Amino acid sequence: MRYVYILLCADNKLYIGYTEDLKKRIYLHKQGFVKATCPRLPVNLIFYEAYLNKYDALRREKYFKTTKGKTTIKTMLKEYFNQTTSLSAKLQNQP
């Protein structure tokens, strides 16, 4: 199985990646062993898709990294982002 996954980083930016071992890759991200996300910890897995074919997964990863792909992500995860934004605004307004 091949996976395309999306992480939400502490800086509220997305990280989009590809892997053949999702559990191991997420562990490496969370432990700070991935150079691209190490300074942006903590990270949370918010989405993934599974593929049987490597090239289908790589094509999807490449698409998600485009402007149109990021719009698709925001549309697919609209309720999640609304909830997250609402929750973080509430937390910031607490004394």
CYANA upper distance limits for C-alpha pairs under 8 A (distance plus 0.5 A):
  1 MET  CA     20 GLU  CA      6.62
  1 MET  CA     21 ASP  CA      8.41
  1 MET  CA     50 ALA  CA      6.93
  1 MET  CA     51 TYR  CA      6.32
  1 MET  CA     52 LEU  CA      5.71
  1 MET  CA     53 ASN  CA      8.05
  2 ARG  CA     18 TYR  CA      7.87
  2 ARG  CA     19 THR  CA      6.46
  2 ARG  CA     20 GLU  CA      5.02
  2 ARG  CA     21 ASP  CA      7.85
  2 ARG  CA     50 ALA  CA      6.16
  2 ARG  CA     51 TYR  CA      5.52
  2 ARG  CA     52 LEU  CA      6.66
  2 ARG  CA     53 ASN  CA      7.40
  2 ARG  CA     54 LYS  CA      6.53
  2 ARG  CA     57 ALA  CA      6.97
  3 TYR  CA     18 TYR  CA      6.08
  3 TYR  CA     19 THR  CA      5.83
  3 TYR  CA     20 GLU  CA      6.53
  3 TYR  CA     21 ASP  CA      8.11
  3 TYR  CA     22 LEU  CA      7.09
  3 TYR  CA     48 TYR  CA      7.06
  3 TYR  CA     49 GLU  CA      6.07
  3 TYR  CA     50 ALA  CA      5.10
  3 TYR  CA     51 TYR  CA      6.57
  3 TYR  CA     57 ALA  CA      6.95
  4 VAL  CA     16 ILE  CA      7.76
  4 VAL  CA     17 GLY  CA      6.18
  4 VAL  CA     18 TYR  CA      5.03
  4 VAL  CA     19 THR  CA      7.16
  4 VAL  CA     48 TYR  CA      6.00
  4 VAL  CA     49 GLU  CA      5.87
  4 VAL  CA     50 ALA  CA      7.21
  4 VAL  CA     57 ALA  CA      6.62
  4 VAL  CA     58 LEU  CA      8.14
  4 VAL  CA     60 ARG  CA      7.74
  4 VAL  CA     61 GLU  CA      6.42
  5 TYR  CA     16 ILE  CA      6.30
  5 TYR  CA     17 GLY  CA      5.90
  5 TYR  CA     18 TYR  CA      6.81
  5 TYR  CA     45 LEU  CA      7.82
  5 TYR  CA     46 ILE  CA      8.37
  5 TYR  CA     47 PHE  CA      6.15
  5 TYR  CA     48 TYR  CA      4.60
  5 TYR  CA     49 GLU  CA      7.00
  6 ILE  CA     14 LEU  CA      7.02
  6 ILE  CA     15 TYR  CA      6.09
  6 ILE  CA     16 ILE  CA      5.12
  6 ILE  CA     17 GLY  CA      7.02
  6 ILE  CA     45 LEU  CA      6.55
  6 ILE  CA     46 ILE  CA      6.40
  6 ILE  CA     47 PHE  CA      5.67
  6 ILE  CA     48 TYR  CA      6.72
  7 LEU  CA     14 LEU  CA      6.08
  7 LEU  CA     15 TYR  CA      5.52
  7 LEU  CA     16 ILE  CA      7.02
  7 LEU  CA     43 VAL  CA      6.53
  7 LEU  CA     44 ASN  CA      5.77
  7 LEU  CA     45 LEU  CA      5.01
  7 LEU  CA     46 ILE  CA      6.17
  7 LEU  CA     47 PHE  CA      7.69
  8 LEU  CA     12 ASN  CA      6.60
  8 LEU  CA     13 LYS  CA      6.46
  8 LEU  CA     14 LEU  CA      5.34
  8 LEU  CA     15 TYR  CA      7.01
  8 LEU  CA     43 VAL  CA      6.07
  8 LEU  CA     44 ASN  CA      5.73
  8 LEU  CA     45 LEU  CA      6.98
  8 LEU  CA     46 ILE  CA      7.01
  9 CYS  CA     13 LYS  CA      6.04
  9 CYS  CA     14 LEU  CA      6.62
  9 CYS  CA     15 TYR  CA      7.62
  9 CYS  CA     37 THR  CA      7.95
  9 CYS  CA     40 ARG  CA      6.13
  9 CYS  CA     41 LEU  CA      6.65
  9 CYS  CA     42 PRO  CA      6.60
  9 CYS  CA     43 VAL  CA      4.88
  9 CYS  CA     44 ASN  CA      7.03
 10 ALA  CA     40 ARG  CA      5.94
 10 ALA  CA     41 LEU  CA      6.05
 10 ALA  CA     42 PRO  CA      5.93
 10 ALA  CA     43 VAL  CA      6.65
 11 ASP  CA     40 ARG  CA      6.63
 15 TYR  CA     37 THR  CA      8.15
 16 ILE  CA     61 GLU  CA      7.32
 16 ILE  CA     64 PHE  CA      7.74
 16 ILE  CA     65 LYS  CA      7.49
 17 GLY  CA     61 GLU  CA      6.97
 18 TYR  CA     57 ALA  CA      7.72
 18 TYR  CA     58 LEU  CA      7.34
 18 TYR  CA     61 GLU  CA      7.08
 19 THR  CA     25 ARG  CA      7.38
 21 ASP  CA     25 ARG  CA      6.66
 22 LEU  CA     26 ILE  CA      6.59
 23 LYS  CA     27 TYR  CA      6.70
 24 LYS  CA     28 LEU  CA      6.73
 25 ARG  CA     29 HIS  CA      6.78
 26 ILE  CA     30 LYS  CA      6.66
 26 ILE  CA     45 LEU  CA      7.98
 27 TYR  CA     31 GLN  CA      6.63
 28 LEU  CA     32 GLY  CA      6.79
 28 LEU  CA     33 PHE  CA      5.67
 28 LEU  CA     34 VAL  CA      6.77
 29 HIS  CA     33 PHE  CA      6.40
 29 HIS  CA     34 VAL  CA      5.82
 29 HIS  CA     37 THR  CA      6.99
 29 HIS  CA     38 CYS  CA      7.56
 29 HIS  CA     43 VAL  CA      7.76
 30 LYS  CA     41 LEU  CA      7.57
 30 LYS  CA     42 PRO  CA      7.03
 30 LYS  CA     43 VAL  CA      6.74
 32 GLY  CA     37 THR  CA      7.51
 32 GLY  CA     38 CYS  CA      5.01
 32 GLY  CA     39 PRO  CA      8.39
 32 GLY  CA     41 LEU  CA      7.79
 33 PHE  CA     38 CYS  CA      7.08
 34 VAL  CA     38 CYS  CA      6.24
 35 LYS  CA     39 PRO  CA      8.26
 36 ALA  CA     40 ARG  CA      8.46
 37 THR  CA     41 LEU  CA      6.92
 37 THR  CA     43 VAL  CA      8.16
 50 ALA  CA     57 ALA  CA      8.14
 51 TYR  CA     56 ASP  CA      7.34
 51 TYR  CA     57 ALA  CA      6.31
 52 LEU  CA     56 ASP  CA      8.47
 53 ASN  CA     57 ALA  CA      7.06
 54 LYS  CA     58 LEU  CA      6.73
 55 TYR  CA     59 ARG  CA      6.49
 56 ASP  CA     60 ARG  CA      6.78
 57 ALA  CA     61 GLU  CA      6.70
 58 LEU  CA     62 LYS  CA      6.65
 59 ARG  CA     63 TYR  CA      6.71
 60 ARG  CA     64 PHE  CA      6.69
 61 GLU  CA     65 LYS  CA      7.00
 62 LYS  CA     66 THR  CA      7.42
 63 TYR  CA     68 LYS  CA      8.11
 63 TYR  CA     69 GLY  CA      5.72
 64 PHE  CA     68 LYS  CA      7.99
 64 PHE  CA     69 GLY  CA      4.45
 64 PHE  CA     70 LYS  CA      6.09
 64 PHE  CA     72 THR  CA      8.14
 64 PHE  CA     73 ILE  CA      7.70
 65 LYS  CA     69 GLY  CA      6.47
 65 LYS  CA     70 LYS  CA      6.90
 66 THR  CA     70 LYS  CA      6.70
 67 THR  CA     71 THR  CA      6.86
 68 LYS  CA     72 THR  CA      6.79
 69 GLY  CA     73 ILE  CA      6.77
 70 LYS  CA     74 LYS  CA      6.74
 71 THR  CA     75 THR  CA      6.71
 72 THR  CA     76 MET  CA      6.55
 73 ILE  CA     77 LEU  CA      6.50
 74 LYS  CA     78 LYS  CA      5.94
 74 LYS  CA     81 PHE  CA      8.06
 77 LEU  CA     81 PHE  CA      6.75
 78 LYS  CA     82 ASN  CA      6.65
 79 GLU  CA     83 GLN  CA      6.56
 80 TYR  CA     84 THR  CA      6.56
 81 PHE  CA     85 THR  CA      6.44
 82 ASN  CA     86 SER  CA      6.52
 83 GLN  CA     87 LEU  CA      6.52
 84 THR  CA     88 SER  CA      6.60
 85 THR  CA     89 ALA  CA      6.59
 86 SER  CA     90 LYS  CA      6.75
 87 LEU  CA     91 LEU  CA      6.74
 88 SER  CA     92 GLN  CA      6.64
 89 ALA  CA     93 ASN  CA      6.83
 90 LYS  CA     94 GLN  CA      7.09
